[in-house]
Amino acid sequence: MSALPKPPGAAPDAPVAPRPALRVRSMRADDLDAVMAIESAVYPFPWTRGNFADSLKAGYDAWVFKAAEGASGELLGYAVVMWIPDEVHLLNLSVDGAMHGRGIGRAMLDWLMRDGRRRGARGMMLEVRPSNHAAIALYRNAGFAQIGVRRRYYPAPHGAREDAWVMFREFDDE
Ligand SMILES: CC(C)(COP(=O)(O)OP(=O)(O)OC[C@H]1O[C@@H](n2cnc3c(N)ncnc32)[C@H](O)[C@@H]1OP(=O)(O)O)[C@@H](O)C(=O)NCCC(=O)NCCS
């Protein structure tokens, strides 16, 4: 991965969305144990610790999300975003498996889109497995449309490969 300039203006530790109430800050190296615990539980083919470390070194936006209230301080989710350079490319969006279905993924995605728009991106792009119905429903509900397919993009069980759908949401409508 190549180092790309990071647009100025990210606001660490800012409130996210009214419902559910989350807080966000930049991911740090000392978050990686908690990040990897979630990552290895929610994906059949998870990123490695090295993938996250490389993303931090490359200067990608990497965010961790926690509950705004409460003392636990447990990570609810995290995201990694690459600027390319007038679009944001969502590389990873993950919510703790025990917390799925409570609106956290949508709140994180809405914050990431607001942050991208505020910092000058014209839209957000991502790849998703066609078999990932929860993620596709999340992205469609959030205004993303499929714009292409990358053939045999992902590893799949038994040495097979799975296509990626490329989805895009333009930021011109709000
Ligand atoms: C995809 C993911 C981030 C969604 O997070 P979440 O917090 O569970 O999602 P939310 O509760 O915010 O749901 C948002 C929308 O997603 C959709 N959705 C979520 N879970 C779903 C499921 N199991 N089946 C169908 N749709 C689902 C719904 O459309 C929902 O909208 P609704 O509020 O109208 O019901 C989460 O399932 C996850 O971390 N999965 C593992 C990692 C992953 O696959 N990331 C995406 C990689 S591209």
The ligand as a Gaussian input file, in Angstrom:
#p B3LYP/6-31G(d) Opt

LIG

0 1
 C      -22.122000      -5.311000       7.923000
 C      -22.089000      -4.782000       9.362000
 C      -20.987000      -3.721000       9.487000
 C      -23.457000      -4.159000       9.679000
 O      -23.387000      -3.608000      10.995000
 P      -24.633000      -3.652000      11.999000
 O      -24.323000      -2.776000      13.138000
 O      -24.985000      -5.060000      12.303000
 O      -25.776000      -3.032000      11.060000
 P      -26.981000      -2.096000      11.514000
 O      -27.613000      -2.667000      12.731000
 O      -26.496000      -0.686000      11.576000
 O      -27.962000      -2.278000      10.299000
 C      -27.972000      -1.348000       9.227000
 C      -28.706000      -1.952000       8.060000
 O      -27.952000      -3.069000       7.589000
 C      -28.851000      -4.098000       7.176000
 N      -28.564000      -5.305000       7.905000
 C      -27.801000      -5.413000       9.019000
 N      -27.725000      -6.705000       9.386000
 C      -28.448000      -7.396000       8.492000
 C      -28.719000      -8.775000       8.310000
 N      -28.228000      -9.700000       9.142000
 N      -29.469000      -9.145000       7.246000
 C      -29.966000      -8.226000       6.392000
 N      -29.712000      -6.905000       6.502000
 C      -28.984000      -6.507000       7.543000
 C      -30.221000      -3.588000       7.376000
 O      -30.599000      -3.023000       6.139000
 C      -30.088000      -2.504000       8.392000
 O      -31.042000      -1.548000       8.178000
 P      -32.317000      -1.439000       9.151000
 O      -31.850000      -0.534000      10.253000
 O      -33.324000      -0.825000       8.259000
 O      -32.652000      -2.822000       9.640000
 C      -21.870000      -5.940000      10.372000
 O      -22.784000      -6.969000      10.082000
 C      -20.471000      -6.518000      10.362000
 O      -19.580000      -6.035000      11.056000
 N      -20.269000      -7.610000       9.587000
 C      -18.978000      -8.267000       9.536000
 C      -17.975000      -7.421000       8.812000
 C      -18.443000      -7.057000       7.413000
 O      -18.941000      -7.914000       6.672000
 N      -18.249000      -5.777000       7.035000
 C      -18.595000      -5.282000       5.738000
 C      -17.495000      -5.608000       4.782000
 S      -17.838000      -4.946000       3.145000

